[in-house]
Amino acid sequence: MGPKPDRVLDCIGLYCPIPILKVREELDKLSVGQVLEVWADDPAAEEDIPRLTKRIGQEILEINKDGSRLRFLLKKVK
């Protein structure tokens, strides 16, 4: 299941652009090397969160899909 997250962000029930804004806010709070676990059920999150992560230079460790629920593990690398 990947590394143990340092923070968990629950975006279930939130829709674009709120999950992206919250992911960005949480990543900004982390120290380099820390991991953020994100839960979302917005279909747009499947593309939006990886796109944001790449654009701001962070790392995607894992993406899992369970029905309509998505789980992301993101690592702050800079």
GROMACS elastic network, one bead per residue, 0.5 to 0.9 nm:
[ bonds ]
;  ai    aj funct       b0    kb
    1     4     6  0.82728   500
    1    62     6  0.84004   500
    2     5     6  0.85923   500
    2    61     6  0.74430   500
    2    62     6  0.72099   500
    2    73     6  0.77911   500
    3    35     6  0.76320   500
    3    61     6  0.86593   500
    3    73     6  0.83235   500
    4     7     6  0.89873   500
    4    35     6  0.74259   500
    4    36     6  0.89811   500
    4    37     6  0.86352   500
    5     8     6  0.67186   500
    5    34     6  0.73295   500
    5    36     6  0.54341   500
    5    37     6  0.56883   500
    5    73     6  0.74519   500
    5    74     6  0.86881   500
    5    75     6  0.89090   500
    6    30     6  0.83137   500
    6    34     6  0.59367   500
    6    35     6  0.52912   500
    6    36     6  0.60359   500
    6    37     6  0.78238   500
    7    26     6  0.82174   500
    7    30     6  0.83279   500
    7    34     6  0.82705   500
    7    35     6  0.67557   500
    7    36     6  0.50404   500
    7    37     6  0.62554   500
    7    38     6  0.86203   500
    8    35     6  0.87655   500
    8    36     6  0.58352   500
    8    38     6  0.59334   500
    8    39     6  0.79312   500
    9    22     6  0.79489   500
    9    23     6  0.74934   500
    9    26     6  0.77599   500
    9    36     6  0.72455   500
    9    37     6  0.60891   500
    9    39     6  0.63313   500
    9    40     6  0.87207   500
   10    13     6  0.88168   500
   10    14     6  0.89087   500
   10    19     6  0.87876   500
   10    37     6  0.84076   500
   10    38     6  0.60045   500
   10    40     6  0.66638   500
   11    14     6  0.53568   500
   11    15     6  0.80976   500
   11    18     6  0.80989   500
   11    19     6  0.57664   500
   11    22     6  0.80923   500
   11    23     6  0.89262   500
   11    38     6  0.70772   500
   11    39     6  0.55540   500
   11    41     6  0.72787   500
   11    42     6  0.83101   500
   12    15     6  0.84288   500
   12    19     6  0.87464   500
   12    39     6  0.61810   500
   12    41     6  0.52623   500
   12    42     6  0.74444   500
   12    69     6  0.77581   500
   12    70     6  0.89825   500
   13    40     6  0.73576   500
   13    41     6  0.64314   500
   13    42     6  0.72016   500
   14    17     6  0.84243   500
   14    18     6  0.62530   500
   14    19     6  0.63409   500
   14    40     6  0.74607   500
   14    41     6  0.75565   500
   14    42     6  0.67073   500
   15    18     6  0.57771   500
   15    19     6  0.64420   500
   15    40     6  0.86878   500
   15    41     6  0.81051   500
   15    42     6  0.54385   500
   15    43     6  0.85094   500
   15    44     6  0.80061   500
   15    45     6  0.82712   500
   16    19     6  0.61286   500
   16    20     6  0.70075   500
   16    21     6  0.87279   500
   16    42     6  0.71552   500
   16    44     6  0.69048   500
   16    45     6  0.75065   500
   16    48     6  0.86598   500
   17    20     6  0.55571   500
   17    21     6  0.63744   500
   17    22     6  0.88261   500
   17    45     6  0.89870   500
   17    48     6  0.89478   500
   18    21     6  0.51531   500
   18    22     6  0.61402   500
   18    23     6  0.85901   500
   19    22     6  0.51281   500
   19    23     6  0.60368   500
   19    24     6  0.85788   500
   19    38     6  0.89605   500
   19    40     6  0.73968   500
   19    42     6  0.82220   500
   19    45     6  0.72526   500
   19    48     6  0.88619   500
   19    49     6  0.79972   500
   20    23     6  0.51144   500
   20    24     6  0.61625   500
   20    25     6  0.85447   500
   20    45     6  0.76661   500
   20    48     6  0.69937   500
   20    49     6  0.62549   500
   20    52     6  0.73111   500
   21    24     6  0.52585   500
   21    25     6  0.61818   500
   21    26     6  0.87084   500
   22    26     6  0.61055   500
   22    27     6  0.85337   500
   23    26     6  0.51837   500
   23    27     6  0.60592   500
   23    28     6  0.85330   500
   23    36     6  0.85105   500
   23    38     6  0.75685   500
   23    49     6  0.77077   500
   23    52     6  0.87110   500
   23    53     6  0.88098   500
   24    27     6  0.52049   500
   24    28     6  0.61878   500
   24    29     6  0.88532   500
   24    52     6  0.79040   500
   24    53     6  0.83274   500
   24    56     6  0.87384   500
   25    28     6  0.52471   500
   25    29     6  0.66511   500
   26    29     6  0.51666   500
   26    30     6  0.66478   500
   26    36     6  0.76848   500
   27    30     6  0.52838   500
   27    31     6  0.83093   500
   27    34     6  0.89087   500
   27    35     6  0.86072   500
   27    36     6  0.71123   500
   27    58     6  0.86962   500
   27    74     6  0.83766   500
   27    75     6  0.83245   500
   27    76     6  0.66293   500
   28    31     6  0.80373   500
   28    76     6  0.85484   500
   30    33     6  0.81994   500
   30    34     6  0.60526   500
   30    35     6  0.78023   500
   30    36     6  0.80457   500
   30    76     6  0.68579   500
   31    34     6  0.56784   500
   31    35     6  0.88818   500
   31    76     6  0.68712   500
   31    77     6  0.85224   500
   31    78     6  0.83497   500
   32    35     6  0.87336   500
   32    75     6  0.78839   500
   32    76     6  0.50641   500
   32    77     6  0.52116   500
   32    78     6  0.56231   500
   33    75     6  0.62514   500
   33    76     6  0.54274   500
   33    77     6  0.57367   500
   33    78     6  0.81128   500
   34    74     6  0.84963   500
   34    75     6  0.58299   500
   34    76     6  0.57319   500
   34    77     6  0.80635   500
   35    61     6  0.87767   500
   35    73     6  0.65875   500
   35    74     6  0.55471   500
   35    76     6  0.64227   500
   36    72     6  0.79079   500
   36    73     6  0.57099   500
   36    74     6  0.51021   500
   36    75     6  0.63079   500
   36    76     6  0.79739   500
   37    71     6  0.69735   500
   37    72     6  0.56250   500
   37    74     6  0.64150   500
   37    75     6  0.89178   500
   38    70     6  0.79205   500
   38    71     6  0.55989   500
   38    72     6  0.50074   500
   38    73     6  0.64779   500
   38    74     6  0.78551   500
   39    69     6  0.69249   500
   39    70     6  0.56496   500
   39    72     6  0.65966   500
   40    43     6  0.83246   500
   40    45     6  0.67898   500
   40    46     6  0.85621   500
   40    68     6  0.84104   500
   40    69     6  0.58169   500
   40    70     6  0.51861   500
   40    71     6  0.66516   500
   40    72     6  0.84333   500
   41    44     6  0.85562   500
   41    45     6  0.73590   500
   41    46     6  0.87470   500
   41    68     6  0.55363   500
   41    70     6  0.59477   500
   41    71     6  0.89318   500
   42    45     6  0.53968   500
   42    46     6  0.77208   500
   42    68     6  0.79286   500
   42    69     6  0.80588   500
   42    70     6  0.83623   500
   43    46     6  0.59904   500
   43    47     6  0.81825   500
   43    68     6  0.75293   500
   43    69     6  0.87835   500
   43    70     6  0.86977   500
   44    47     6  0.58385   500
   44    48     6  0.59417   500
   44    49     6  0.83904   500
   45    49     6  0.53685   500
   45    50     6  0.80581   500
   45    70     6  0.79997   500
   46    49     6  0.63306   500
   46    50     6  0.71179   500
   46    63     6  0.86252   500
   46    65     6  0.89311   500
   46    70     6  0.72068   500
   47    50     6  0.57625   500
   47    51     6  0.61460   500
   47    52     6  0.87263   500
   48    51     6  0.50810   500
   48    52     6  0.60854   500
   48    53     6  0.85460   500
   49    52     6  0.51374   500
   49    53     6  0.60575   500
   49    54     6  0.86050   500
   49    72     6  0.83388   500
   50    53     6  0.50175   500
   50    54     6  0.61269   500
   50    55     6  0.84962   500
   50    59     6  0.88456   500
   50    60     6  0.70314   500
   50    63     6  0.89784   500
   50    72     6  0.87487   500
   51    54     6  0.53057   500
   51    55     6  0.60901   500
   51    56     6  0.87400   500
   52    55     6  0.50163   500
   52    56     6  0.62059   500
   52    57     6  0.85054   500
   52    58     6  0.86337   500
   53    56     6  0.54978   500
   53    57     6  0.62060   500
   53    58     6  0.51683   500
   53    59     6  0.65421   500
   53    60     6  0.70112   500
   53    74     6  0.76564   500
   54    57     6  0.50502   500
   54    58     6  0.58737   500
   54    59     6  0.69786   500
   54    60     6  0.80536   500
   55    58     6  0.77826   500
   57    76     6  0.83668   500
   57    77     6  0.74536   500
   57    78     6  0.72496   500
   58    74     6  0.72184   500
   58    75     6  0.61942   500
   58    76     6  0.52925   500
   58    77     6  0.54597   500
   58    78     6  0.68996   500
   59    73     6  0.86310   500
   59    74     6  0.57057   500
   59    75     6  0.50439   500
   59    76     6  0.64762   500
   59    77     6  0.65581   500
   60    63     6  0.75550   500
   60    72     6  0.73990   500
   60    73     6  0.61218   500
   60    75     6  0.63010   500
   61    72     6  0.76307   500
   61    73     6  0.52961   500
   61    74     6  0.56469   500
   61    75     6  0.66675   500
   62    71     6  0.78524   500
   62    72     6  0.56558   500
   62    73     6  0.50265   500
   62    74     6  0.72453   500
   63    70     6  0.71192   500
   63    71     6  0.56816   500
   63    73     6  0.65740   500
   63    74     6  0.89358   500
   64    69     6  0.83452   500
   64    70     6  0.57567   500
   64    71     6  0.50751   500
   64    72     6  0.65498   500
   64    73     6  0.88863   500
   65    68     6  0.70034   500
   65    69     6  0.58132   500
   65    71     6  0.63671   500
   65    72     6  0.89056   500
   66    69     6  0.51774   500
   66    70     6  0.63395   500
   66    71     6  0.81532   500
   67    70     6  0.79763   500
